[in-house]
């Protein structure tokens, strides 16, 4: 396998000049097409950091290639979010509403896509999110891209795959109550996924050892989803408990983001919530890497 990867990467490098031109064009096109969505990209820090740090866990032979495009993989880690409301079928790749299937969802849902379609029906699955199945598909697509020696496809799929894996590690991506809208906790999604990493993520210990080869991607993905779902109750509970003792003028503040005055959770509220979670965001980011 290592010899195959090395051979593939050497052939890719021969076409590097032409690929760089294509890469610059694709980046420009992405910026033009997603200008509106990218205005809020300050909240994408976690996705970019996860993709960047994942590169350092790869075998040395693969790092030779991936490190050259580290900025691309980091910046384009947010592309799936930029496409989410513009491309049909994109939104469902970011989540799975396990509570839509009852208490036995994890044991009732087949881990593989075709079995799940046969049992549940494709429309139903897509309605409630398909992130654990789409990660498996993206991994297969990445393998094919390596076999085809397609640098552009390798990088595009790698950037996207990192995003979907990270999403599977977010507790609120496993429930219909994804933004606290069903429990009067609107905005909790942005608080957990964006505000906390932005304020405290630079102090997280996200450096891990060398990567180990995974023989069963489906099992790993579903384990990540299960761990996220288990953590979801505390995400909602702690925010509710903390909010009970906060007045609105203390819970929220206004900050200038991309030249726009934006209402968000105050630093004081965020700090106390972060302490209550006791390292949960850091642990989920580490697992994502």
C-alpha positions in Angstrom: 0.0 0.0 0.0 2.8 2.4 0.9 4.6 1.7 -2.4 1.3 2.4 -4.3 0.8 5.7 -2.5 4.4 6.8 -3.2 4.1 5.9 -6.9 0.8 7.8 -7.1 2.1 10.9 -5.4 5.3 11.0 -7.6 3.1 10.9 -10.8 0.9 13.6 -9.3 3.9 15.8 -8.7 4.8 15.6 -12.4 1.7 17.5 -13.3 2.0 19.9 -10.4 2.4 23.0 -12.5 -0.8 22.5 -14.4 -2.6 21.4 -11.2 -1.6 24.6 -9.4 -3.2 26.7 -12.2 -6.4 24.6 -12.0 -6.3 24.9 -8.2 -6.1 28.7 -8.3 -9.0 28.8 -10.7 -11.1 26.5 -8.6 -10.4 28.6 -5.5 -11.4 31.8 -7.3 -14.6 30.2 -8.5 -15.4 29.0 -5.0 -14.9 32.5 -3.6 -17.1 34.1 -6.2 -19.9 31.6 -5.9 -19.9 31.6 -2.1 -19.1 35.3 -1.3 -22.3 35.7 0.8 -21.9 32.5 2.8 -18.3 33.1 3.5 -19.0 36.4 5.3 -19.5 34.4 8.5 -16.4 32.3 8.0 -14.9 33.4 11.4 -17.0 30.7 12.9 -15.3 28.0 10.8 -12.1 28.0 12.8 -12.6 24.5 14.2 -13.2 22.9 10.8 -10.0 24.5 9.4 -8.0 23.5 12.4 -9.1 19.9 12.4 -8.2 19.5 8.7 -4.8 21.1 9.2 -3.8 19.0 12.2 -5.0 15.8 10.6 -2.2 16.2 8.0 0.4 15.8 10.7 -0.9 12.4 11.7 -0.5 10.9 8.2 2.4 8.6 7.3 5.5 10.5 6.3 5.1 9.4 2.6 1.7 11.0 2.5 2.7 14.1 4.3 5.1 15.0 1.5 2.1 15.5 -0.7 -0.5 16.8 1.7 1.7 19.4 3.4 2.2 21.2 0.1 -1.5 21.8 0.0 -2.1 22.4 3.7 -3.6 25.9 3.1 -6.0 24.5 0.5 -7.2 21.7 2.8 -7.6 24.1 5.6 -9.4 26.9 3.8 -11.6 24.5 1.9 -12.6 22.6 5.0 -15.7 24.9 5.1 -16.8 24.3 1.5 -19.6 21.8 2.5 -21.1 24.5 4.7 -20.9 27.0 1.9 -22.8 24.6 -0.4 -25.3 23.6 2.2 -28.1 25.9 1.1 -27.1 26.1 -2.5 -26.7 22.5 -3.6 -29.6 20.0 -3.4 -28.7 17.0 -1.3 -25.8 18.7 0.5 -27.5 19.6 3.8 -28.4 16.0 4.6 -24.7 15.0 4.6 -23.9 17.0 7.8 -26.1 15.3 10.4 -28.3 12.4 11.5 -31.4 12.9 13.6 -31.1 9.7 15.7 -34.1 10.7 17.9 -36.3 10.5 14.8 -35.8 6.7 14.9 -36.6 6.2 18.6 -34.5 5.1 21.5 -33.1 2.0 19.7 -31.8 4.0 16.7 -28.2 2.9 16.9 -29.1 -0.8 17.0 -32.0 -0.5 14.5 -30.1 1.5 11.7 -28.0 -0.7 9.5 -24.4 0.6 9.3 -24.1 0.3 5.6 -26.1 2.4 3.1 -27.7 -0.3 0.9 -28.9 -2.2 3.9 -30.3 0.9 5.4 -32.1 1.9 2.2 -33.7 -1.6 1.9 -34.9 -1.4 5.5 -35.9 2.3 6.0 -36.3 3.7 2.5 -34.0 6.3 0.9 -36.3 9.3 1.2 -36.7 8.7 5.0 -33.0 8.4 5.5 -32.2 11.6 3.6 -34.9 13.5 5.5 -33.2 12.7 8.8 -29.6 13.0 7.7 -27.0 10.6 6.3 -23.7 11.7 7.7 -22.4 8.3 8.9 -23.2 6.7 5.5 -21.9 9.7 3.5 -18.5 9.5 5.3 -18.2 5.9 4.1 -19.0 6.9 0.5 -16.5 9.8 0.6 -13.8 7.4 1.9 -14.4 5.1 -1.1 -14.3 8.1 -3.4 -11.0 9.1 -2.0 -9.5 5.6 -2.6 -10.7 5.8 -6.2 -9.1 9.3 -6.6 -5.8 7.8 -5.5 -6.1 4.9 -7.9 -6.9 7.4 -10.7 -3.9 9.6 -9.7 -6.2 12.6 -9.7 -4.6 15.3 -7.4 -7.6 17.7 -7.7 -10.0 15.0 -6.7 -7.8 13.8 -3.8 -7.6 17.3 -2.4 -11.3 18.1 -2.9 -12.5 14.9 -1.4 -10.0 15.1 1.5 -11.1 18.6 2.4 -14.8 17.6 2.3 -14.2 14.4 4.2 -12.5 16.2 7.0 -15.6 18.4 7.3 -18.1 15.6 7.4 -16.1 13.6 10.0 -15.9 16.7 12.2 -19.7 17.2 11.9 -20.2 13.6 13.0 -18.4 14.5 16.2 -20.8 17.4 17.1 -23.5 16.3 19.6 -26.1 18.7 18.2 -25.7 17.1 14.8 -27.3 13.9 16.1 -30.7 15.4 17.1 -33.7 17.1 15.6 -33.2 19.8 18.3 -30.0 20.8 16.6 -30.2 24.5 17.6 -32.2 24.2 20.8 -35.2 25.4 18.9 -37.5 22.7 20.4 -36.5 23.6 24.0 -36.3 27.4 23.9 -32.5 27.3 23.6 -32.1 28.9 20.2 -28.5 29.6 19.3 -26.9 26.8 21.2 -25.5 25.3 18.1 -23.4 28.3 17.3 -22.4 28.6 20.9 -21.0 25.1 21.1 -19.6 24.7 17.6 -18.3 28.2 16.9 -18.2 30.5 19.9 -16.4 28.1 22.3 -13.7 26.9 19.9 -13.1 30.5 18.8 -12.6 31.7 22.4 -10.8 28.7 23.9 -9.6 26.4 21.1 -6.2 27.9 20.9 -5.5 26.4 24.3 -6.7 22.9 23.4 -4.3 20.0 23.2 -5.1 18.6 19.8 -1.7 17.1 19.0 -2.0 13.3 18.7 0.2 10.4 17.8 0.6 8.7 14.5 -2.5 7.6 12.7 -3.4 3.9 12.8 -4.9 2.1 9.8 -8.7 1.6 10.2 -10.0 -1.7 8.9 -13.7 -1.0 9.5 -14.7 2.6 8.6 -18.4 1.9 9.2 -17.8 0.8 12.8 -15.6 3.8 13.5 -18.1 6.3 12.1 -21.0 4.9 14.0 -19.0 4.8 17.2 -18.2 8.5 16.7 -21.9 9.3 16.1 -22.9 7.3 19.2 -20.4 9.2 21.4 -21.7 12.5 20.0 -25.3 11.5 20.8 -24.4 10.4 24.3 -22.9 13.9 24.9 -25.9 15.7 23.5 -28.0 15.6 26.8 -25.3 17.5 28.8 -24.9 20.1 26.0 -28.5 21.0 26.4 -28.8 20.5 30.2 -25.8 22.6 31.2 -26.9 25.5 28.9 -30.4 25.4 30.4 -29.1 25.4 34.0 -26.7 28.2 33.3 -29.2 30.3 31.5 -31.6 30.2 34.5 -29.3 32.4 36.4 -28.4 34.9 33.7 -30.2 38.0 32.6 -30.4 38.8 28.9 -28.0 41.7 29.2 -25.4 39.5 30.8 -26.0 36.4 28.7 -25.5 38.1 25.3 -23.2 40.8 24.0 -22.5 42.6 20.7 -19.2 42.2 18.8 -18.0 43.4 15.5 -17.6 40.5 13.1 -16.6 41.1 9.5 -17.7 44.7 9.9 -21.1 43.6 11.1 -22.3 44.2 14.7 -23.4 40.7 15.8 -25.3 39.6 18.8 -23.7 36.5 20.5 -23.2 34.8 23.8 -21.1 37.0 26.1 -17.6 36.0 27.1 -18.7 35.5 30.7 -21.6 33.2 29.8 -19.3 31.3 27.3 -16.6 30.8 29.9 -18.9 29.4 32.5 -20.6 27.1 30.0 -17.2 26.0 28.8 -16.2 25.1 32.3 -19.4 23.2 32.9 -18.7 21.1 29.8 -15.4 20.1 31.4 -13.3 19.7 28.2 -16.1 18.2 26.0 -15.5 20.5 23.0 -11.8 19.8 23.2 -12.4 16.0 23.4 -14.7 16.1 20.4 -12.2 18.1 18.3 -9.4 15.7 19.2 -11.5 12.8 18.2 -12.3 14.5 14.9 -8.6 15.0 14.1 
